[in-house]
């Protein structure tokens, strides 16, 4: 089984993965759901200098301090760009990358630049004297259940503007790293469609999931099963040397002082 690091998108937090993470844990995975600085239960840490690099560091530090090796990174929307950048920085610790309607990074481009028309109007109308961006209405997230939408809307939080506008120094794909793109069929966002097309051009495995743009809320069981399947394939590939004999190290297990296990 794999160590999974699930990275949330803008305006939310690690809380959004609760149901999916619970199911993945029951399937035997070690699951981490970090909350990025200034978001969710760490919203009290939001300040004007929080940027994209801060969020990359959040996840990078998790991998280091938890001694994770062979981790499969999973990124939703903005979290896709964060997770992919972490995979670039810590290639030796990553076994795979899974995008959930995630934004694929482009060298030298910020999230806002990649998102283009999706985010430009919101930033253009934004008060330039305010360094955070307020969340959009929960009604735009494709959640039809009124009780779930109410619960969800109460947890949305403003997001640091610099996280959207700071350029990313890394490119789209980590050489040799297995990557997959999960396209949520109920997501009408043109950006998600464009990212799925780009994933195909980059040679990533593409899967369509019949659900809305927030499957971790609307279809946590099916999402967990899909992540379980993809992570299993990626971990198996990571532990299989060129000669065919499997490595003794278990993906996601810590390595201390040259030893495996705990």
KEKE-3310 file (N, C-alpha, C; in steps of 0.2 Angstrom, whole numbers, plus 5000, padded with zeros to 4 digits):
npx = (5004:5001:5009:4999:4997:4986:4982:4973:4963:4961:4953:4948:4953:4962:4952:4943:4945:4941:4931:4935:4948:4946:4941:4951:4961:4955:4957:4970:4980:4992:4987:4989:4983:4987:4984:4985:4995:4986:4974:4958:4959:4970:4968:4970:4983:4985:4992:4999:5011:5010:5012:5013:5025:5026:5015:5020:5031:5025:5020:5031:5039:5031:5033:5046:5048:5039:5046:5043:5044:5042:5030:5013:5007:4993:4983:4971:4963:4970:4978:4984:4994:5003:5006:5012:5023:5030:5033:5043:5053:5056:5060:5065:5057:5045:5032:5022:5010:4994:4982:4967:4955:4965:4976:4989:5006:5015:5031:5037:5025:5011:4998:4987:4990:4990:4977:4970:4956:4947:4951:4955:4944:4940:4951:4954:4943:4945:4949:4963:4970:4969:4976:4971:4960:4943:4932:4923:4905:4897:4888:4893:4901:4896:4888:4874:4866:4858:4860:4873:4879:4877:4885:4897:4899:4901:4914:4922:4936:4944:4958:4976:4982:4994:4997:4990:4996:5010:5024:5028:5042:5045:5042:5029:5029:5036:5051:5050:5041:5027:5011:4994:4978:4963:4947:4933:4917:4906:4910:4910:4919:4930:4943:4947:4944:4953:4965:4964:4965:4978:4985:4984:4992:5004:5006:5000:4991:4973:4958:4940:4928:4912:4905:4903:4913:4919:4923:4927:4918:4906:4906:4915:4918:4919:4929:4940:4941:4946:4958:4965:4967:4975:4986:4991:4995:5006:5014:5018:5026:5036:5043:5049:5063:5074:5078:5068:5066:5058:5060:5064:5060:5046:5034:5031:5035:5045:5062:5076:5092:5097:5090:5075:5058:5050)
npy = (4994:5012:5028:5041:5058:5070:5085:5099:5111:5129:5140:5131:5117:5105:5098:5095:5082:5073:5062:5054:5051:5044:5032:5028:5025:5014:5005:5002:5011:5024:5039:5057:5073:5087:5104:5119:5134:5147:5143:5134:5125:5132:5145:5156:5159:5166:5179:5193:5189:5176:5164:5156:5148:5146:5137:5126:5124:5120:5107:5100:5100:5092:5079:5078:5078:5068:5058:5052:5041:5036:5041:5045:5058:5068:5080:5092:5104:5119:5113:5104:5110:5113:5101:5094:5103:5100:5087:5089:5095:5086:5073:5061:5056:5054:5043:5044:5054:5061:5070:5078:5084:5094:5108:5109:5112:5125:5130:5145:5151:5158:5151:5159:5164:5152:5148:5158:5165:5160:5165:5178:5189:5189:5193:5205:5212:5213:5221:5231:5235:5225:5210:5197:5185:5184:5170:5161:5160:5146:5140:5138:5127:5115:5107:5099:5095:5102:5103:5099:5108:5120:5116:5115:5129:5136:5133:5138:5149:5165:5167:5168:5181:5181:5167:5164:5172:5171:5166:5149:5140:5127:5114:5105:5091:5078:5070:5053:5050:5042:5047:5053:5058:5063:5066:5075:5072:5080:5093:5108:5117:5126:5126:5114:5105:5109:5106:5092:5089:5093:5084:5072:5075:5076:5063:5057:5045:5045:5046:5046:5052:5050:5062:5078:5093:5092:5079:5073:5076:5074:5061:5052:5038:5032:5040:5037:5023:5024:5032:5022:5012:5018:5022:5010:5005:5014:5013:5000:5001:5009:5001:4992:4987:4989:4976:4968:4962:4964:4978:4979:4989:4996:5006:5022:5020:5024:5028:5027:5031:5022:5011:5001:5002:5003)
npz = (5000:4998:5003:5004:4999:5000:4992:4994:4985:4981:4993:5002:5012:5021:5027:5017:5012:5021:5021:5010:5013:5025:5019:5011:5021:5027:5017:5018:5016:5020:5025:5021:5024:5022:5027:5019:5022:5029:5026:5029:5045:5047:5044:5052:5051:5039:5030:5022:5015:5012:4999:4983:4984:4998:5000:4993:5001:5012:5009:5005:5017:5025:5019:5021:5036:5040:5035:5022:5009:4992:4990:4984:4976:4977:4969:4969:4958:4961:4970:4962:4955:4966:4971:4960:4959:4971:4968:4958:4965:4975:4969:4972:4983:4978:4971:4962:4953:4954:4947:4951:4942:4941:4940:4929:4930:4922:4916:4923:4923:4933:4943:4940:4927:4920:4922:4916:4907:4917:4929:4928:4927:4940:4948:4941:4945:4959:4974:4973:4984:4994:5000:4999:4991:4991:4993:4980:4977:4985:4978:4965:4965:4961:4969:4974:4984:4997:5011:5012:5004:5012:5023:5017:5012:5024:5027:5018:5014:5013:5001:4999:4988:4982:4980:4969:4960:4959:4950:4944:4945:4939:4927:4917:4919:4928:4924:4921:4931:4935:4930:4932:4926:4932:4926:4930:4925:4927:4929:4922:4919:4908:4910:4916:4906:4897:4904:4905:4892:4889:4898:4891:4880:4886:4889:4900:4909:4907:4916:4917:4928:4934:4940:4950:4951:4963:4969:4981:4990:4984:4979:4987:4990:4977:4972:4981:4978:4965:4967:4975:4966:4956:4963:4968:4956:4953:4964:4963:4951:4955:4964:4956:4949:4935:4931:4935:4947:4962:4973:4991:4999:5005:4997:5003:5016:5030:5029:5039:5044:5034:5036:5033:5036:5053)
capx = (5000:5005:5008:4996:4997:4981:4983:4967:4963:4960:4948:4946:4958:4963:4946:4939:4947:4940:4928:4939:4954:4944:4940:4958:4964:4952:4960:4977:4985:4994:4985:4990:4979:4989:4981:4990:4995:4981:4968:4955:4961:4976:4966:4973:4990:4984:4995:5000:5016:5009:5012:5013:5031:5024:5011:5025:5035:5020:5019:5038:5040:5027:5036:5053:5047:5036:5050:5039:5047:5038:5023:5009:5004:4986:4981:4964:4963:4976:4983:4988:5000:5007:5008:5017:5030:5033:5036:5049:5058:5058:5059:5067:5052:5038:5031:5017:5006:4987:4978:4959:4954:4970:4980:4996:5010:5019:5037:5037:5018:5008:4991:4982:4992:4988:4969:4968:4950:4944:4952:4956:4939:4939:4957:4953:4938:4947:4952:4971:4973:4968:4980:4968:4954:4937:4929:4917:4899:4897:4884:4897:4905:4892:4885:4867:4863:4857:4864:4881:4882:4878:4891:4903:4900:4903:4921:4926:4939:4948:4964:4981:4982:5001:4997:4988:5000:5018:5026:5031:5049:5045:5038:5023:5029:5043:5053:5050:5036:5020:5006:4987:4973:4956:4943:4926:4913:4901:4914:4909:4925:4934:4950:4948:4944:4960:4970:4964:4968:4986:4987:4984:4998:5010:5006:4997:4985:4967:4952:4934:4924:4906:4904:4905:4920:4922:4921:4929:4912:4900:4908:4921:4919:4922:4936:4944:4943:4950:4965:4968:4969:4980:4992:4993:4999:5011:5019:5021:5031:5041:5047:5051:5069:5074:5080:5062:5066:5055:5063:5062:5057:5039:5032:5027:5038:5050:5069:5080:5099:5099:5086:5068:5053:5050)
capy = (5000:5018:5034:5046:5065:5073:5092:5103:5117:5136:5142:5125:5115:5097:5095:5093:5075:5068:5056:5050:5049:5038:5026:5026:5022:5007:5001:5000:5017:5029:5045:5063:5078:5094:5111:5124:5140:5152:5139:5129:5126:5136:5151:5161:5161:5170:5186:5196:5186:5169:5164:5149:5145:5145:5131:5121:5122:5116:5100:5098:5099:5086:5074:5077:5077:5062:5053:5049:5039:5032:5044:5047:5065:5069:5087:5095:5111:5123:5109:5100:5113:5113:5094:5093:5106:5096:5081:5091:5097:5080:5068:5054:5054:5053:5037:5045:5061:5061:5076:5077:5091:5098:5112:5106:5118:5127:5134:5152:5154:5157:5148:5164:5164:5146:5148:5163:5169:5158:5169:5185:5193:5189:5196:5211:5216:5213:5227:5230:5236:5219:5205:5191:5185:5181:5164:5162:5157:5139:5137:5137:5121:5109:5103:5100:5094:5109:5103:5098:5115:5124:5114:5117:5136:5139:5132:5142:5155:5169:5164:5173:5183:5179:5160:5164:5176:5170:5161:5143:5139:5121:5113:5101:5084:5076:5065:5046:5049:5040:5053:5051:5064:5061:5071:5074:5073:5085:5099:5111:5122:5125:5125:5107:5102:5110:5103:5085:5088:5094:5078:5068:5077:5074:5055:5054:5041:5049:5043:5050:5050:5052:5066:5085:5096:5091:5072:5071:5078:5071:5054:5050:5031:5030:5043:5033:5017:5026:5033:5016:5008:5022:5022:5004:5004:5018:5010:4994:5003:5012:4996:4986:4989:4987:4969:4964:4960:4970:4981:4977:4994:4997:5013:5026:5018:5028:5026:5030:5028:5017:5005:5001:5000:5007)
capz = (5000:4997:5007:5000:5001:4996:4992:4992:4981:4984:4997:5006:5017:5022:5029:5012:5010:5027:5019:5005:5017:5029:5015:5009:5026:5027:5011:5020:5014:5025:5021:5024:5021:5024:5026:5017:5026:5028:5024:5034:5052:5048:5042:5057:5049:5033:5030:5015:5012:5010:4992:4981:4987:5005:5000:4991:5006:5017:5008:5005:5024:5027:5016:5025:5043:5041:5032:5017:5002:4988:4991:4978:4978:4974:4969:4966:4956:4963:4973:4957:4954:4972:4972:4955:4960:4976:4965:4955:4970:4979:4965:4975:4987:4975:4967:4957:4954:4952:4946:4951:4939:4944:4936:4927:4930:4916:4918:4922:4923:4939:4943:4937:4920:4917:4922:4911:4908:4922:4935:4926:4929:4948:4950:4939:4949:4965:4977:4973:4991:4998:4997:4999:4987:4994:4990:4976:4981:4986:4972:4959:4966:4958:4975:4973:4991:5001:5018:5010:5001:5017:5027:5013:5011:5030:5028:5013:5017:5008:4999:4997:4981:4979:4979:4962:4955:4959:4944:4945:4941:4936:4921:4917:4921:4931:4920:4923:4936:4933:4932:4929:4926:4933:4924:4933:4919:4929:4929:4916:4919:4902:4912:4918:4900:4894:4907:4903:4885:4890:4901:4885:4876:4890:4889:4906:4909:4909:4918:4918:4934:4933:4946:4949:4952:4970:4970:4987:4994:4981:4977:4991:4989:4970:4971:4985:4974:4959:4969:4977:4960:4953:4968:4968:4950:4953:4969:4960:4946:4958:4967:4952:4946:4928:4931:4936:4954:4966:4979:4997:5002:5004:4996:5009:5022:5031:5029:5044:5044:5029:5037:5031:5042:5059)
cpx = (5004:5004:5005:4996:4992:4981:4976:4968:4962:4953:4945:4951:4958:4957:4941:4940:4944:4937:4932:4945:4952:4943:4947:4962:4961:4955:4967:4982:4986:4992:4986:4986:4981:4985:4986:4990:4990:4974:4965:4957:4967:4975:4969:4980:4990:4987:4997:5006:5016:5008:5012:5019:5029:5020:5015:5029:5031:5021:5026:5040:5037:5031:5043:5052:5043:5040:5047:5044:5042:5031:5020:5006:4998:4984:4975:4965:4969:4981:4987:4994:5005:5010:5014:5024:5034:5037:5042:5054:5061:5057:5060:5061:5045:5038:5026:5013:4999:4984:4970:4957:4959:4973:4987:5000:5013:5025:5036:5030:5015:5001:4986:4983:4989:4980:4966:4961:4946:4945:4953:4951:4939:4945:4956:4948:4940:4951:4960:4974:4972:4972:4977:4962:4949:4935:4923:4911:4899:4893:4887:4902:4902:4890:4878:4863:4863:4861:4871:4883:4882:4884:4897:4905:4903:4911:4925:4930:4943:4955:4969:4982:4989:5001:4995:4993:5008:5019:5029:5037:5049:5040:5032:5024:5036:5045:5053:5045:5029:5015:4999:4983:4966:4951:4936:4921:4908:4904:4914:4915:4929:4941:4952:4948:4951:4965:4970:4967:4976:4989:4988:4990:5004:5011:5004:4992:4979:4961:4946:4930:4918:4903:4905:4912:4923:4920:4923:4923:4906:4900:4914:4923:4922:4928:4941:4946:4947:4958:4968:4971:4975:4987:4995:4998:5006:5017:5022:5027:5037:5046:5049:5057:5069:5075:5073:5061:5063:5060:5060:5059:5050:5037:5029:5030:5044:5057:5073:5087:5100:5094:5079:5064:5054:5051)
cpy = (5006:5023:5039:5053:5069:5081:5095:5109:5124:5136:5137:5123:5107:5094:5092:5085:5070:5062:5051:5047:5043:5032:5023:5022:5015:5002:4999:5006:5021:5036:5052:5068:5085:5100:5116:5130:5145:5149:5135:5130:5130:5143:5157:5163:5164:5177:5187:5193:5179:5169:5157:5145:5143:5138:5125:5119:5118:5109:5097:5096:5093:5080:5072:5075:5071:5056:5049:5047:5035:5035:5046:5053:5066:5076:5089:5102:5114:5118:5104:5103:5113:5106:5092:5097:5103:5090:5083:5092:5091:5074:5061:5052:5053:5047:5039:5052:5060:5067:5074:5084:5096:5103:5110:5112:5119:5132:5141:5155:5153:5153:5153:5164:5158:5146:5153:5166:5166:5162:5176:5190:5194:5194:5204:5216:5216:5219:5226:5232:5230:5213:5198:5191:5181:5175:5165:5159:5149:5136:5136:5131:5115:5105:5104:5099:5100:5109:5102:5105:5120:5123:5116:5125:5139:5138:5135:5148:5159:5166:5169:5175:5180:5172:5159:5167:5175:5165:5155:5141:5132:5119:5108:5094:5082:5070:5058:5045:5047:5045:5051:5058:5061:5067:5070:5077:5079:5092:5103:5117:5121:5124:5118:5103:5103:5107:5095:5084:5088:5087:5073:5069:5075:5066:5053:5050:5045:5044:5048:5047:5054:5056:5073:5087:5095:5084:5069:5072:5074:5063:5051:5043:5029:5034:5039:5026:5018:5028:5027:5012:5011:5021:5016:5002:5008:5016:5004:4995:5005:5007:4991:4989:4986:4980:4965:4962:4966:4972:4979:4982:4995:5004:5016:5024:5022:5025:5030:5027:5022:5011:5006:4999:5005:5003)
cpz = (5000:5003:5002:5003:4997:4997:4990:4988:4985:4988:5002:5011:5017:5024:5023:5010:5016:5025:5014:5009:5021:5025:5013:5015:5028:5022:5013:5019:5020:5022:5025:5020:5024:5022:5024:5021:5024:5026:5030:5041:5053:5045:5046:5055:5042:5034:5023:5011:5010:5002:4990:4984:4994:5005:4997:4997:5012:5016:5008:5013:5027:5025:5020:5032:5044:5037:5026:5011:4998:4988:4984:4980:4974:4974:4966:4965:4957:4966:4968:4956:4959:4972:4967:4956:4966:4973:4961:4960:4974:4975:4968:4980:4984:4970:4961:4958:4951:4952:4947:4948:4941:4938:4935:4926:4923:4918:4917:4923:4930:4938:4939:4929:4917:4917:4917:4912:4914:4929:4934:4928:4936:4950:4948:4943:4957:4968:4977:4980:4996:4995:4998:4994:4990:4990:4986:4980:4980:4980:4966:4959:4964:4964:4975:4980:4995:5007:5017:5008:5007:5022:5024:5013:5018:5031:5023:5016:5012:5007:4997:4990:4978:4977:4971:4957:4955:4954:4947:4942:4938:4930:4922:4920:4923:4927:4924:4929:4933:4935:4929:4930:4927:4931:4926:4927:4921:4930:4923:4915:4913:4904:4913:4911:4896:4897:4906:4896:4885:4893:4896:4881:4879:4891:4896:4905:4911:4910:4919:4924:4934:4940:4945:4951:4959:4972:4977:4992:4991:4979:4981:4990:4982:4969:4975:4981:4968:4961:4972:4971:4957:4957:4968:4962:4950:4958:4966:4955:4949:4962:4963:4948:4939:4927:4932:4943:4958:4972:4985:5001:5000:5003:5002:5016:5024:5031:5034:5045:5040:5030:5034:5037:5048:5065)
residu = (UNK:UNK:UNK:UNK:UNK:UNK:UNK:UNK:UNK:UNK:UNK:UNK:UNK:UNK:UNK:UNK:UNK:UNK:UNK:UNK:UNK:UNK:UNK:UNK:UNK:UNK:UNK:UNK:UNK:UNK:UNK:UNK:UNK:UNK:UNK:UNK:UNK:UNK:UNK:UNK:UNK:UNK:UNK:UNK:UNK:UNK:UNK:UNK:UNK:UNK:UNK:UNK:UNK:UNK:UNK:UNK:UNK:UNK:UNK:UNK:UNK:UNK:UNK:UNK:UNK:UNK:UNK:UNK:UNK:UNK:UNK:UNK:UNK:UNK:UNK:UNK:UNK:UNK:UNK:UNK:UNK:UNK:UNK:UNK:UNK:UNK:UNK:UNK:UNK:UNK:UNK:UNK:UNK:UNK:UNK:UNK:UNK:UNK:UNK:UNK:UNK:UNK:UNK:UNK:UNK:UNK:UNK:UNK:UNK:UNK:UNK:UNK:UNK:UNK:UNK:UNK:UNK:UNK:UNK:UNK:UNK:UNK:UNK:UNK:UNK:UNK:UNK:UNK:UNK:UNK:UNK:UNK:UNK:UNK:UNK:UNK:UNK:UNK:UNK:UNK:UNK:UNK:UNK:UNK:UNK:UNK:UNK:UNK:UNK:UNK:UNK:UNK:UNK:UNK:UNK:UNK:UNK:UNK:UNK:UNK:UNK:UNK:UNK:UNK:UNK:UNK:UNK:UNK:UNK:UNK:UNK:UNK:UNK:UNK:UNK:UNK:UNK:UNK:UNK:UNK:UNK:UNK:UNK:UNK:UNK:UNK:UNK:UNK:UNK:UNK:UNK:UNK:UNK:UNK:UNK:UNK:UNK:UNK:UNK:UNK:UNK:UNK:UNK:UNK:UNK:UNK:UNK:UNK:UNK:UNK:UNK:UNK:UNK:UNK:UNK:UNK:UNK:UNK:UNK:UNK:UNK:UNK:UNK:UNK:UNK:UNK:UNK:UNK:UNK:UNK:UNK:UNK:UNK:UNK:UNK:UNK:UNK:UNK:UNK:UNK:UNK:UNK:UNK:UNK:UNK:UNK:UNK:UNK:UNK:UNK:UNK:UNK:UNK:UNK:UNK:UNK:UNK:UNK:UNK:UNK:UNK:UNK)
# end
